[in-house]
Amino acid sequence: MPGQTAVSGEETNASAESPLAGEGVGARVTAVFTAAEKAAEHIMSLAREEADDIRRRAHAEIDTYRQECRNTAEQEAQRIIQAGHDRAGQIDRDTRAAADELERSARERRNRLLEETHLIEERVEWAREGLREVVSRLEQVASHDATESEPEPATESS
């Protein structure tokens, strides 16, 4: 029976290891699944954090781009406004120059008209003097002719 003992010892060992081995494999599988679940949760957590980080960076980049666009638009608007002010200033200067030229031309024309009026007044005065002289001479001629055509008073002989 000693041989049986060995066999039954082996059976006992085998049967004793078998349930332990079976429990060991199940525990190992469970441990592997648990570790895999924890790893998956950790990976998901890291992925969420990375996604949140990417989202924050994207929002920051969008805000930066939006600000750059706003700044660019404001600078362009300032350039347009400045160009408008410059153009308005140029129009104002051109208008003032044209008005000054018109005023200068009007003054020159007024001065020419005053000078021509003065010359006409001098000519009218000269003509009046000439007419007075003519009238005076005509009066002299008329009075001279009147004295010549009058008969001399006859002396009365009484």
C-alpha positions in Angstrom: 0.0 0.0 0.0 2.8 2.1 0.1 2.4 2.5 -3.6 -1.1 3.6 -3.2 -0.2 6.2 -0.7 2.1 7.7 -3.2 -0.5 7.7 -5.8 -3.1 9.0 -3.5 -0.6 11.5 -2.2 -0.1 12.6 -5.8 -3.8 12.7 -6.3 -4.2 14.5 -3.1 -1.5 16.9 -4.2 -2.9 17.2 -7.6 -6.4 17.5 -6.4 -5.2 19.9 -3.7 -3.3 22.0 -6.3 -6.1 21.8 -8.8 -8.7 23.7 -6.9 -6.0 26.2 -5.8 -4.7 26.4 -9.2 -8.2 27.0 -10.5 -8.8 29.7 -7.9 -5.4 31.1 -8.7 -6.2 31.4 -12.4 -9.6 33.0 -11.7 -8.1 35.4 -9.3 -5.3 36.2 -11.7 -7.8 36.7 -14.5 -9.9 38.9 -12.2 -6.8 40.8 -11.2 -5.8 41.2 -14.8 -9.3 42.5 -15.7 -9.3 44.8 -12.7 -5.9 46.1 -13.7 -7.1 46.5 -17.2 -10.2 48.4 -16.0 -8.1 50.6 -13.8 -5.6 51.2 -16.7 -8.6 51.9 -19.0 -10.0 54.3 -16.4 -6.6 55.9 -16.0 -6.2 56.2 -19.8 -9.7 57.6 -20.1 -8.9 60.1 -17.3 -5.7 61.1 -19.1 -7.5 61.3 -22.4 -10.2 63.6 -20.8 -7.5 65.8 -19.3 -5.7 65.9 -22.6 -9.0 66.7 -24.4 -9.7 69.4 -21.8 -6.2 70.8 -22.3 -6.6 70.8 -26.1 -10.0 72.4 -25.7 -8.5 75.1 -23.5 -5.6 75.7 -25.9 -8.0 75.8 -28.8 -10.2 78.4 -26.9 -7.1 80.4 -26.1 -5.9 80.3 -29.7 -9.4 81.3 -30.9 -9.4 84.2 -28.4 -5.9 85.2 -29.5 -6.9 85.0 -33.2 -10.2 86.8 -32.5 -8.2 89.6 -30.7 -5.6 89.8 -33.5 -8.5 90.1 -36.0 -10.2 92.7 -33.9 -6.9 94.6 -33.6 -6.3 94.3 -37.3 -9.8 95.5 -38.0 -9.4 98.4 -35.6 -6.1 99.4 -37.2 -7.6 99.2 -40.7 -10.6 101.3 -39.4 -8.1 103.8 -38.0 -6.2 103.9 -41.3 -9.5 104.5 -43.1 -10.6 107.2 -40.7 -7.2 108.8 -40.9 -7.3 108.6 -44.7 -10.8 110.3 -44.6 -9.4 113.0 -42.3 -6.5 113.5 -44.6 -8.8 113.7 -47.6 -11.1 116.1 -45.9 -8.1 118.2 -44.9 -7.0 118.2 -48.5 -10.5 119.1 -49.8 -10.6 121.9 -47.2 -7.2 123.2 -48.3 -8.2 123.0 -51.9 -11.5 124.7 -51.2 -9.8 127.5 -49.2 -7.2 127.9 -52.0 -10.0 128.1 -54.6 -12.0 130.6 -52.4 -8.8 132.7 -51.9 -8.2 132.7 -55.7 -11.9 133.7 -56.3 -11.5 136.5 -53.7 -8.3 137.7 -55.3 -9.8 137.6 -58.7 -12.9 139.5 -57.4 -10.7 142.1 -55.8 -8.7 142.6 -59.0 -11.9 142.9 -61.0 -13.4 145.4 -58.4 -10.2 147.4 -58.6 -10.2 147.4 -62.4 -13.9 148.5 -62.3 -13.1 151.3 -59.8 -10.2 152.4 -62.0 -12.3 152.3 -65.1 -15.1 154.2 -63.3 -12.6 156.8 -62.1 -11.3 157.1 -65.7 -14.9 157.5 -67.0 -15.6 160.1 -64.3 -12.4 162.0 -65.4 -13.5 161.8 -69.0 -17.0 163.0 -68.1 -15.5 165.9 -66.2 -13.2 166.6 -69.1 -16.2 166.5 -71.4 -18.1 168.8 -69.2 -15.2 171.3 -69.1 -15.0 171.0 -72.8 -18.7 171.6 -73.2 -18.6 174.6 -70.8 -15.8 176.0 -72.9 -17.8 175.4 -76.1 -20.8 177.0 -74.5 -18.7 179.9 -73.3 -17.3 180.4 -76.8 -20.7 180.1 -78.3 -22.0 182.7 -75.9 -19.1 184.9 -76.8 -19.7 184.4 -80.5 -23.4 184.9 -80.0 -22.9 188.1 -78.0 -20.3 189.3 -80.6 -22.7 188.5 -83.4 -25.5 190.2 -81.6 -23.5 193.4 -81.2 -22.6 193.4 -84.8 -26.0 192.9 -86.1 -27.6 195.6 -84.0 -27.9 198.9 -85.8 -26.1 201.6 -84.2 -28.3 203.9 -82.5 -29.0 206.8 -84.6 -28.2 210.1 -83.3 -31.2 212.2 -83.3 -30.9 215.5 -84.9 -33.4 217.7 -83.6 
